[in-house]
């Protein structure tokens, strides 16, 4: 079985990615790989932050790994929160605080267009490959739903009336930016890694 370290401490992301990986691919979280430190995300693009995380783990372990960086980009807020999505309300704040700040900043705004964008950086045999997935949608007037994480309660994907937080994982994966990026990643792995 091929092993890939997923450079994240986010258990929800690990579960989501595992549900999308092909059989025979063992995705290992940072904790499972024995790495407990935080990896800095000092850059102002998703691409560079994803690269920073995967390259850090590759240099430390010498093992094939990947990371992802995801941002919610709201048109009326000039792309905010973007790379700061996880820290939008400030360092150490909860996801619910980020959602509250976003809804506050969107008060009175009729253009609710937004998109989730995921960039995956894969280090395989010392070479980096990047994959991107985008999910277009809009920001709801208020939060709804109990599933998912992050901004899921206020993001409604295009073609739906429900938020991501009102969908189970299988439903969410039909639209998900992360699922689209992982689909590209897994297709690449199928072509590249021979059983």
trRosetta pair geometry for C-beta under 8 A, 3 or more apart (Angstrom, degrees):
i j d omega theta_ij theta_ji phi_ij phi_ji
1 24 5.6 -153 -126 -160 74 55
1 25 7.3 -178 -173 -89 86 13
1 26 4.9 70 143 -24 121 115
2 24 6.4 51 18 144 90 82
2 25 5.4 -23 72 -115 103 63
2 26 6.6 -180 88 23 45 80
2 64 7.8 -29 179 67 100 145
2 189 7.7 174 100 -175 158 121
2 193 5.6 16 -84 178 159 155
3 26 4.7 -31 -103 75 69 109
3 28 5.9 15 -168 -11 102 122
3 63 7.1 -37 103 -176 107 127
3 64 7.4 139 93 60 64 101
4 25 6.5 -1 6 -176 115 97
4 26 7.2 159 23 81 65 55
4 27 5.6 -24 71 -108 95 64
4 28 7.0 173 83 22 41 80
4 64 5.5 -63 -113 113 72 100
4 65 6.2 137 -174 -114 70 36
4 66 6.0 4 173 7 122 99
5 28 5.2 -43 -106 75 59 99
5 29 7.9 44 -159 168 69 6
5 30 7.0 75 -178 -88 105 53
5 33 4.9 29 -123 -67 119 154
5 57 5.7 -148 106 161 133 138
5 61 6.5 67 -6 64 161 164
5 63 5.6 86 -9 100 120 121
5 64 7.3 154 18 94 80 50
5 65 3.9 -29 66 -109 95 103
5 66 7.7 162 83 24 55 52
6 13 7.6 -169 155 119 133 103
6 14 6.0 151 84 -110 147 82
6 17 6.0 142 -117 83 152 160
6 27 5.1 32 -29 -176 121 102
6 28 6.7 171 13 73 79 41
6 29 5.8 -36 65 -103 101 49
6 30 7.4 -95 88 -35 62 69
6 65 7.2 -175 -73 -161 18 81
6 66 6.2 -20 -113 70 60 80
6 67 7.2 123 -172 -97 54 49
7 30 6.2 62 -142 -70 42 108
7 39 6.4 1 173 1 112 161
7 53 4.4 155 122 153 137 102
7 54 5.5 -157 7 -87 146 53
7 56 7.2 116 -147 65 143 97
7 57 4.5 -142 -95 -19 117 146
7 65 5.6 75 -42 162 100 123
7 66 6.8 -143 9 101 93 30
7 67 3.6 -41 61 -83 116 105
8 13 5.2 -55 133 81 162 136
8 14 6.5 -164 81 -57 115 86
8 29 6.6 -71 74 -143 73 86
8 30 6.4 -164 67 -13 26 110
8 53 7.7 34 -70 174 64 146
8 67 6.6 140 -49 -137 83 79
8 68 7.3 -18 -57 40 129 82
9 29 7.3 93 -117 177 34 112
9 30 5.6 -52 -75 49 68 129
9 31 6.8 89 -128 -38 75 98
9 38 7.3 -58 -10 -104 143 67
10 13 4.0 56 97 11 115 113
10 14 6.8 170 94 -16 61 83
10 149 7.9 167 -173 109 115 159
11 14 5.5 -53 -150 34 37 115
11 15 6.5 38 153 -19 68 103
11 29 7.3 -7 -103 -108 59 159
12 15 5.9 -53 -151 35 32 111
12 16 6.4 31 152 -19 64 108
12 148 7.6 81 -171 -168 137 42
12 149 4.4 42 156 -7 176 150
13 16 5.6 -55 -147 37 33 113
13 17 6.1 30 157 -17 68 108
13 68 7.3 -161 -170 56 134 120
13 178 7.4 -138 -140 -143 86 154
14 17 6.0 -58 -145 39 27 107
14 18 6.2 29 157 -21 64 109
14 27 6.9 174 -157 125 80 118
14 29 4.8 -25 -103 -80 146 114
15 18 5.9 -55 -145 36 27 111
15 19 6.5 28 156 -22 62 106
15 169 7.6 -95 132 -111 105 151
16 19 6.0 -59 -157 30 28 111
16 20 7.0 12 151 -10 61 112
16 169 6.6 -154 -111 -145 74 115
16 173 7.6 174 -160 -83 88 100
16 176 7.6 -148 -172 180 126 164
16 178 6.0 33 135 111 135 146
16 179 7.8 -101 170 -66 102 79
17 20 5.9 -71 -157 41 35 107
17 21 6.4 42 151 -38 71 104
17 27 5.8 -166 115 -177 112 168
17 68 8.0 179 -83 -2 129 137
17 178 7.3 -92 -77 163 77 118
17 182 6.0 -174 -133 -106 74 140
18 21 5.8 -47 -143 16 35 116
18 27 5.2 -143 -89 53 79 130
19 169 6.0 38 84 148 177 135
19 173 6.9 -119 111 -72 121 148
20 173 6.6 -177 -82 -140 106 131
20 178 7.9 -169 -11 127 159 89
20 179 5.7 -166 -104 -127 143 74
20 182 4.4 61 117 121 146 146
20 183 7.1 -89 -178 -62 121 64
20 186 6.9 -141 140 -33 89 141
21 25 4.5 -123 170 83 117 123
21 27 5.6 -174 -38 -29 161 122
21 182 7.3 -88 -70 -179 63 120
21 186 6.2 -179 -132 -97 50 121
22 25 5.3 79 65 1 73 120
22 186 5.4 137 -20 -164 100 119
22 189 7.3 -165 25 90 122 121
22 190 6.5 90 -17 -74 163 102
24 195 6.9 -38 -175 -111 159 104
25 186 7.4 -130 2 -124 166 94
25 189 6.7 49 -99 139 140 154
28 32 4.5 -130 -168 95 86 124
28 33 5.2 104 132 -57 119 93
29 32 4.7 95 52 9 75 103
29 33 7.0 -146 96 -1 40 89
30 33 5.6 -63 -148 43 32 107
30 35 4.3 -80 -173 77 90 102
30 36 7.2 150 133 -81 105 29
30 57 7.3 -111 -106 -106 97 129
31 34 7.7 53 179 -66 30 17
31 35 7.3 -98 -73 62 25 57
31 36 6.5 57 -108 -93 70 75
33 57 7.9 52 103 -157 159 117
33 61 6.8 -31 173 -100 130 152
33 63 7.7 -151 -141 58 132 148
35 57 6.9 -112 -8 -120 177 96
35 60 7.1 93 -106 111 132 147
35 61 7.6 -78 -53 -57 131 120
39 52 7.0 155 156 125 108 92
39 53 4.7 103 117 -121 148 79
39 56 5.2 160 -139 72 119 156
39 57 7.3 -50 -86 -46 147 90
39 67 7.8 -90 84 -119 157 152
40 52 6.7 -77 89 153 76 137
41 49 4.3 32 -153 -144 94 115
41 52 6.5 153 -115 73 49 139
41 53 7.1 -5 -87 -54 86 106
41 69 6.8 138 -138 -114 127 127
41 83 7.3 -171 151 177 116 103
42 49 7.7 169 41 -101 39 83
42 52 6.9 164 31 -124 81 166
43 48 3.4 -127 163 104 166 123
43 49 4.9 -150 53 -57 106 71
43 52 6.2 179 -9 -28 119 135
43 83 7.1 -116 98 -154 68 155
44 48 7.4 27 46 49 45 135
44 83 5.9 -171 -157 29 39 157
45 48 4.7 86 62 10 94 100
45 49 6.9 -165 89 -4 48 86
45 83 6.6 -123 -118 -69 7 135
46 49 5.9 -61 -146 41 31 109
46 50 6.1 33 157 -21 68 108
46 69 4.3 -174 -157 98 76 112
46 70 7.1 55 -137 -93 128 14
46 71 5.4 -123 -74 -4 120 115
46 82 7.8 -125 -47 -179 96 76
46 83 6.0 -154 -65 -93 63 88
46 117 6.3 -157 -4 110 168 107
46 118 7.6 -156 177 -152 143 23
46 119 4.3 133 129 14 109 126
47 50 6.0 -58 -150 35 25 110
47 51 6.4 23 153 -17 62 109
47 69 7.7 -118 -40 52 15 125
47 119 5.1 -106 -85 178 55 165
47 121 7.6 110 -163 -68 54 111
47 130 6.4 19 -139 -144 93 155
48 51 5.6 -54 -146 38 33 113
48 52 6.3 42 153 -28 66 103
49 52 5.5 -47 -146 29 33 116
49 53 6.7 29 157 -17 63 103
49 69 4.2 90 92 -86 113 160
49 83 6.2 150 -21 -146 145 113
50 53 6.1 -60 -155 35 30 107
50 54 6.5 15 157 -7 67 110
50 67 5.3 176 -160 97 66 95
50 68 5.8 -11 -121 -142 112 26
50 69 4.2 -123 -59 3 83 100
50 119 4.7 -131 -17 105 153 100
50 120 6.4 -169 -164 -144 142 14
50 121 3.8 148 136 -12 99 111
50 130 7.1 106 98 -125 137 104
51 54 6.2 -63 -143 43 29 101
51 55 5.7 24 164 -17 68 116
51 121 4.7 -178 -81 -120 50 159
51 128 6.4 32 -128 -154 96 152
51 130 7.5 -42 -70 -81 95 117
52 55 6.2 -61 -140 41 19 107
52 56 6.2 25 158 -25 60 110
53 56 5.9 -54 -149 30 26 113
53 57 6.7 16 158 -10 61 107
53 67 3.6 170 98 -168 119 172
53 69 7.2 151 5 -56 132 98
53 121 7.1 135 61 55 86 125
54 57 6.0 -59 -151 41 33 105
54 58 6.1 33 153 -21 68 110
54 65 5.5 178 -149 105 79 96
54 66 5.6 -16 -111 -142 125 31
54 67 4.1 -144 -55 10 82 102
54 121 4.2 -150 11 104 141 106
54 122 6.7 -129 -152 -107 156 12
54 123 4.9 163 154 -14 109 104
54 128 7.1 124 99 -122 131 103
55 58 5.6 -54 -142 38 31 113
55 59 6.2 31 159 -19 66 106
55 121 7.6 -46 -29 140 80 139
55 123 6.5 133 -88 -65 50 139
55 128 7.2 -26 -74 -81 95 129
56 59 6.1 -59 -151 36 24 107
56 60 6.4 15 156 -13 62 113
57 60 5.8 -60 -143 42 31 108
57 61 5.8 -8 171 12 70 116
57 63 7.7 -56 146 64 93 87
57 65 4.6 -94 105 111 126 169
57 67 7.1 143 12 -50 130 114
57 123 7.7 176 77 34 90 135
58 61 6.8 -75 -132 53 20 85
58 62 7.1 64 -180 -101 56 17
58 63 7.2 -132 -123 64 55 45
58 64 7.7 11 -111 -122 97 23
58 65 5.5 -148 -68 38 76 112
58 123 4.0 -47 -76 102 145 163
58 126 7.6 141 175 -106 132 45
59 62 7.9 18 -162 -64 16 54
61 65 7.0 91 58 -38 131 134
64 122 7.8 6 -175 -177 91 87
64 123 6.4 -165 -144 98 52 71
64 124 5.1 32 -135 -115 113 59
64 125 7.0 -4 -86 -35 105 51
65 122 7.7 -173 101 -149 38 53
65 123 5.5 12 56 51 73 102
66 120 5.7 11 177 -178 121 100
66 121 6.3 170 -154 87 70 48
66 122 4.2 -22 -100 -101 108 68
66 123 7.0 -177 -82 19 53 62
66 185 6.8 67 -146 -146 168 140
67 120 7.3 170 87 -150 37 59
67 121 5.4 -5 56 55 84 96
68 118 5.4 -1 -177 -172 123 101
68 119 6.5 161 -154 82 69 44
68 120 4.6 -31 -95 -96 93 70
68 121 7.4 172 -89 16 40 68
68 178 6.8 81 154 -129 163 94
68 181 6.7 117 -127 111 128 149
69 83 7.1 5 163 -130 129 81
69 118 7.4 164 82 -150 37 56
69 119 5.5 -8 56 57 84 95
69 121 8.0 25 0 -5 93 106
70 85 6.8 -71 107 62 71 154
70 116 6.4 2 -174 -176 107 96
70 117 6.9 170 -150 87 61 45
70 118 4.5 -18 -99 -99 93 79
70 119 7.7 -180 -80 21 47 61
70 177 6.7 126 -137 100 111 129
70 178 6.5 -33 -88 -74 138 99
71 81 6.9 -144 -162 94 91 72
71 82 4.5 12 -178 -167 142 35
71 83 5.4 -48 -86 -69 137 35
71 84 7.8 57 -129 34 110 41
71 85 4.7 179 -133 -25 61 127
71 116 7.5 171 89 -151 38 55
71 117 5.6 -11 59 58 82 92
72 81 5.8 40 66 44 92 92
72 82 7.5 -93 70 -55 46 24
72 85 5.0 120 18 -118 84 125
72 102 7.7 -7 102 -114 143 148
72 114 6.2 7 180 175 91 124
72 115 7.7 171 -154 89 52 35
72 116 5.6 -30 -101 -98 67 71
72 150 7.8 170 -35 153 124 119
72 151 5.0 19 -60 24 155 165
72 155 6.9 -124 -126 -81 125 132
73 79 4.7 -26 -151 -146 98 64
73 80 7.7 111 -138 52 50 14
73 82 5.6 52 -97 -87 82 72
73 114 6.4 162 85 -161 48 72
73 115 5.3 -13 60 62 98 82
73 116 7.7 160 17 -97 76 20
73 117 6.0 18 -3 1 120 115
74 77 4.2 39 86 30 112 110
74 79 7.1 149 52 -131 50 7
74 80 5.9 -34 45 75 101 64
74 81 7.4 48 5 -6 106 58
74 102 7.3 155 -40 -153 152 105
74 106 7.3 -100 -171 -85 152 112
74 113 7.5 135 -159 94 57 54
74 114 4.4 -26 -104 -104 66 104
74 139 6.2 11 -119 -36 118 134
75 78 8.0 31 176 -71 31 22
75 79 7.8 30 -105 -61 29 48
75 111 6.1 -87 90 145 117 116
75 113 4.3 15 10 85 136 104
75 114 6.5 -132 -4 -81 78 47
76 106 7.1 98 77 -122 133 80
76 109 4.8 123 149 -175 162 140
76 111 4.6 146 -68 86 116 105
76 112 7.4 -28 -3 -91 131 24
76 113 7.3 124 -23 48 86 78
77 80 3.9 -83 136 50 117 101
77 81 7.6 -4 116 -44 144 48
77 105 6.0 48 -100 140 129 129
77 106 7.5 -66 -48 -79 117 79
79 82 4.9 36 146 -66 91 120
80 84 7.3 -24 -146 56 80 113
80 88 7.5 109 175 -130 96 111
80 105 7.5 -69 100 141 134 161
81 84 4.8 -106 175 82 91 85
81 85 4.5 128 97 -92 115 53
81 88 4.0 -54 -125 -97 148 120
81 98 7.1 -36 -39 -164 170 107
81 102 6.8 -77 -30 -87 115 105
82 85 6.6 -153 81 -43 20 86
84 87 5.2 -83 -165 69 75 86
84 88 5.3 113 127 -86 95 60
85 88 6.0 -8 -145 -44 26 109
85 98 7.1 67 176 -170 54 144
85 150 7.3 26 152 -162 112 123
85 151 7.1 -76 -167 -23 110 127
86 98 7.4 -75 -152 -80 21 157
86 150 7.5 -62 -99 -118 71 110
87 90 6.7 -52 178 148 78 8
87 91 5.7 1 -147 -84 116 53
87 93 7.3 116 -147 39 51 100
87 98 7.8 156 139 -91 2 118
88 93 7.8 -90 67 75 60 136
88 98 4.3 94 50 -137 113 94
88 101 5.6 -175 127 78 107 138
88 102 6.7 19 137 -56 158 92
89 93 3.9 -117 89 119 109 167
89 94 7.9 -17 60 54 142 48
89 97 3.8 -143 83 132 169 103
89 98 4.9 -126 -12 -78 105 52
89 100 7.1 48 -92 61 139 93
89 101 4.6 -177 -88 -21 90 140
90 93 4.9 93 65 -25 77 124
90 97 7.6 -60 39 133 86 138
93 97 3.9 -100 175 76 115 148
93 98 6.5 135 111 -47 119 77
94 97 4.9 109 57 -2 70 99
94 98 7.5 -128 104 -1 46 84
95 98 5.5 -52 -157 33 40 114
95 99 6.5 41 148 -20 69 103
95 149 6.3 -114 -108 178 172 76
95 150 5.2 -117 -143 -107 127 34
95 151 7.6 -133 -172 -48 100 47
96 99 5.6 -51 -149 35 35 114
96 100 6.4 39 151 -21 66 103
97 100 5.6 -50 -148 34 33 113
97 101 6.5 34 154 -18 64 104
98 101 5.9 -56 -151 36 30 110
98 102 6.4 31 152 -20 64 107
98 150 7.4 -35 79 -158 141 65
98 151 6.9 -85 116 -72 116 86
99 102 5.7 -55 -149 36 31 112
99 103 6.3 27 156 -15 66 106
99 143 5.8 47 164 -79 140 129
99 151 6.1 160 -93 -116 88 62
99 153 6.3 20 -134 61 152 112
99 154 5.6 155 -149 -9 102 130
100 103 6.0 -57 -147 39 29 107
100 104 6.2 33 153 -22 64 108
101 104 5.6 -55 -149 36 31 115
101 105 6.3 27 155 -16 66 108
102 105 5.8 -59 -148 40 29 108
102 106 6.2 19 155 -14 65 114
102 139 6.9 -138 153 -143 116 139
102 151 6.9 36 9 -122 168 113
102 154 6.6 158 97 87 131 160
103 106 5.7 -62 -143 43 31 108
103 107 7.1 61 151 -54 61 80
103 139 7.8 -173 -94 167 63 120
103 141 7.9 75 -143 173 105 35
103 142 6.9 58 -135 -110 142 47
103 143 7.3 -82 -58 -36 143 88
103 154 6.5 -132 -69 -117 100 151
104 107 6.0 -24 -164 -18 34 113
106 109 5.0 -95 -164 43 61 121
106 112 7.0 61 -166 -117 129 80
106 139 5.6 -117 -119 110 164 146
109 112 7.0 132 112 -77 95 63
112 138 4.1 60 113 -172 104 104
112 139 4.7 -134 -169 50 93 77
112 140 7.7 86 -174 -63 142 15
113 136 7.7 -25 -161 -168 90 92
113 137 8.0 151 -152 97 51 32
113 138 5.7 -49 -97 -103 34 81
114 137 5.9 -28 73 80 81 76
114 138 5.9 116 23 -129 86 26
114 139 5.1 74 -11 -40 139 89
114 155 6.7 -104 91 -123 131 93
115 134 5.6 1 174 -171 127 96
115 135 6.3 164 -160 82 74 47
115 136 4.9 -33 -101 -104 102 52
115 137 6.6 131 -101 26 49 69
115 177 7.6 115 169 -81 80 133
116 134 7.1 160 84 -155 55 47
116 135 4.6 4 52 53 100 102
116 137 7.3 15 -3 23 90 117
116 151 7.8 -179 -89 71 110 125
116 155 6.6 48 -44 -164 115 157
116 176 7.7 -46 88 -156 142 57
116 177 4.0 -140 107 -8 102 145
116 178 7.9 -48 138 -27 128 77
117 132 6.8 -12 -171 -167 92 101
117 133 7.4 165 -153 86 48 50
117 134 5.1 -8 -105 -105 79 80
117 135 8.0 -160 -71 26 42 64
117 177 5.9 -134 -108 -160 18 144
118 132 6.9 159 85 -153 56 51
118 133 4.7 -1 55 56 104 95
118 134 7.8 -161 25 -72 67 39
118 177 4.5 142 -3 134 102 101
118 178 4.7 120 -60 -89 166 58
118 180 7.4 145 49 62 115 88
118 181 4.4 -113 99 -9 113 147
119 130 6.1 -10 -173 -167 97 109
119 131 7.4 154 -157 79 50 44
119 132 5.3 -16 -102 -101 71 81
119 181 7.0 -163 -114 -126 16 145
120 130 6.6 157 81 -153 55 55
120 131 4.5 -8 55 57 107 95
120 132 7.6 -161 19 -74 73 35
120 133 7.9 39 -11 -1 103 100
120 181 4.7 145 -13 159 112 120
120 182 7.0 121 -55 -78 153 53
120 184 7.6 170 43 75 129 106
120 185 5.3 -48 105 -67 159 129
121 128 6.0 -19 -169 -159 93 108
121 129 7.7 152 -157 77 47 42
121 130 5.5 -19 -100 -99 64 83
122 128 6.9 143 77 -154 50 53
122 129 4.7 -17 62 60 105 91
122 130 7.4 -177 19 -81 76 32
122 131 7.2 35 -10 -1 112 105
122 185 6.2 147 -55 -135 135 104
122 188 7.4 169 40 96 163 142
123 126 7.0 9 -177 -112 95 13
123 127 7.2 158 -150 73 58 29
123 128 5.5 -29 -93 -92 70 70
124 127 6.1 -32 68 62 71 81
124 129 6.6 -7 18 9 112 114
124 189 8.0 -169 -97 -103 149 80
124 192 6.8 41 147 137 158 151
129 188 6.4 178 135 174 155 158
131 181 4.9 130 118 -163 100 77
131 182 7.9 135 107 -68 141 19
131 184 3.9 172 -153 96 128 127
131 185 5.0 -140 28 -59 160 78
131 188 7.1 -137 -68 -9 131 140
132 181 5.9 -55 -170 -103 13 101
132 184 7.7 13 41 31 38 160
133 176 7.4 28 141 127 139 65
133 177 4.4 142 115 -178 96 56
133 178 6.2 170 73 -78 142 9
133 179 6.8 169 -172 67 160 44
133 180 3.0 145 -140 80 113 97
133 181 3.3 -110 -8 -36 111 76
133 182 7.3 -23 -31 4 150 60
133 183 7.5 103 -92 30 128 94
133 184 7.0 -165 -62 5 94 117
134 177 5.6 -2 -132 -122 14 101
134 180 6.9 -62 32 77 40 154
135 157 5.5 -55 173 -120 114 109
135 158 7.7 -165 177 13 69 92
135 175 5.4 80 -140 153 126 85
135 176 6.0 -61 -59 -153 146 21
135 177 4.0 -106 -4 -51 99 85
135 180 7.1 172 -57 -2 84 131
136 157 7.3 91 82 -157 48 69
136 158 4.6 21 95 -26 94 130
137 155 5.5 78 99 180 145 85
137 156 5.3 179 -178 89 114 48
137 157 4.2 -81 -86 -115 126 33
137 158 5.2 -128 -89 -32 57 64
137 160 7.6 -19 -125 46 112 103
137 175 7.8 62 -65 170 123 134
138 155 7.8 154 78 -152 32 54
138 156 5.4 -20 62 62 80 99
138 158 7.7 98 -13 -78 84 64
139 154 5.5 10 -157 151 77 103
139 155 6.7 -36 -103 -97 55 56
139 156 7.7 153 -113 18 7 86
140 143 7.1 131 82 -87 126 27
140 144 6.7 -95 142 15 166 101
140 153 7.7 -94 46 139 135 59
140 154 4.8 -137 42 -153 95 60
140 155 7.3 -106 -7 -47 93 12
140 156 5.5 101 -60 -25 94 111
140 163 5.7 -56 -26 -78 144 114
142 154 7.5 -113 144 -108 16 93
143 153 3.7 28 -158 136 94 125
143 154 5.2 -55 -94 -62 69 87
143 163 7.5 16 -156 -58 50 177
143 165 7.4 12 -173 43 85 155
144 153 5.9 155 46 -167 30 85
144 162 7.9 -112 100 -153 118 68
144 163 5.3 145 69 11 85 131
144 165 6.6 165 99 78 48 114
144 166 6.0 6 119 -56 95 116
145 148 7.0 31 125 28 125 112
145 152 6.9 -95 93 131 130 96
145 153 5.3 -167 57 -117 91 73
145 162 7.2 95 -70 -179 131 95
145 163 4.9 -142 3 73 136 111
145 164 7.3 178 92 84 161 43
145 165 2.9 144 98 110 122 88
145 166 3.6 -112 -91 -56 122 63
145 167 7.5 -8 -144 5 147 52
146 165 6.3 132 25 169 14 100
147 152 6.9 -97 98 141 70 144
147 164 7.4 -120 92 137 100 64
147 165 5.0 164 59 -162 66 49
147 166 6.8 177 28 -61 109 6
147 167 6.2 -118 72 70 147 43
147 168 6.2 -140 -120 -101 159 39
147 169 7.5 -146 -178 -51 128 62
147 172 7.4 -152 125 -43 130 133
148 152 3.1 -142 121 167 144 175
148 153 7.3 -175 75 -46 118 62
148 164 4.9 80 -77 127 165 99
148 165 4.5 -109 42 -95 118 64
148 167 7.5 50 -42 60 117 79
148 172 6.5 145 -82 -96 112 156
149 152 6.0 75 48 0 26 126
151 154 5.6 -68 -175 53 79 96
151 155 5.2 69 127 -28 99 115
151 164 7.9 65 102 40 65 131
152 155 6.1 -68 -127 38 28 104
152 163 6.3 111 157 151 61 102
152 164 3.7 -100 -149 88 85 112
152 165 4.1 120 125 -57 99 83
152 172 7.7 -22 -136 -122 121 137
153 163 5.5 47 -163 138 29 155
153 164 7.6 -79 -48 62 24 80
153 165 4.0 -2 -84 3 60 156
154 163 6.4 -6 -63 -129 7 136
155 163 6.0 102 64 -152 45 87
155 164 5.3 10 76 -3 99 112
156 160 5.7 -151 -177 89 82 96
156 161 6.9 -16 -157 -161 130 19
156 162 6.7 162 -128 93 91 23
156 163 5.3 -70 -77 -92 72 57
156 164 7.8 -151 -94 -23 31 67
157 160 4.9 51 67 22 80 126
157 164 6.8 83 -26 -68 101 87
157 175 3.9 35 179 179 172 152
158 175 7.7 166 47 -144 68 119
159 175 7.7 -169 60 -103 110 119
160 175 6.9 -55 -21 -68 136 155
162 166 3.9 -116 -174 82 112 131
162 167 6.0 126 114 -50 128 90
163 166 5.0 99 55 2 72 100
163 167 7.7 -142 99 -5 46 89
164 167 5.8 -66 -158 34 39 111
164 172 5.3 66 -154 -122 88 112
164 175 7.7 -131 -98 76 93 128
164 176 7.7 88 -128 -92 123 88
167 171 3.7 -128 -168 93 111 122
167 172 4.6 147 101 -57 125 78
168 171 5.3 92 52 13 66 103
168 172 7.0 -132 100 -6 31 94
169 172 5.6 -56 -142 39 32 112
169 173 6.1 36 158 -26 66 106
170 173 5.9 -54 -150 31 27 113
170 174 7.5 39 149 -29 57 94
171 174 6.0 -45 -168 12 39 114
171 175 8.0 6 149 5 63 101
172 175 6.5 -77 -168 46 42 94
172 176 5.3 53 147 -56 80 114
172 179 7.7 157 122 -28 73 132
173 176 5.1 -42 -119 15 37 125
173 179 4.3 130 -155 -89 73 148
174 179 7.6 10 -18 84 10 165
175 179 7.6 96 74 40 32 131
176 179 3.8 91 74 4 107 105
176 180 6.7 -166 100 -9 59 79
177 180 5.8 -53 -151 32 30 112
177 181 6.6 25 153 -14 64 105
178 181 5.8 -55 -149 38 33 108
178 182 6.1 31 153 -18 67 109
179 182 5.7 -57 -142 41 30 110
179 183 6.2 40 154 -29 64 102
180 183 5.7 -47 -150 27 29 115
180 184 7.0 29 151 -14 59 101
181 184 5.9 -55 -160 35 35 110
181 185 6.4 37 145 -20 67 107
182 185 5.1 -51 -146 38 39 117
182 186 6.0 35 157 -18 71 104
183 186 6.0 -53 -141 38 27 105
183 187 6.3 31 156 -20 62 107
184 187 5.8 -55 -147 36 29 112
184 188 6.4 31 153 -19 63 107
185 188 5.8 -60 -155 36 28 112
185 189 6.4 26 151 -18 66 107
186 189 5.4 -50 -144 37 36 113
186 190 6.3 43 154 -24 66 101
187 190 5.7 -50 -151 32 31 114
187 191 6.7 26 152 -14 62 106
188 191 5.9 -61 -153 38 31 108
188 192 5.9 13 157 -11 68 121
189 192 5.8 -68 -135 46 28 104
189 193 5.3 -9 -177 13 73 115
190 193 7.3 -49 -102 49 14 83
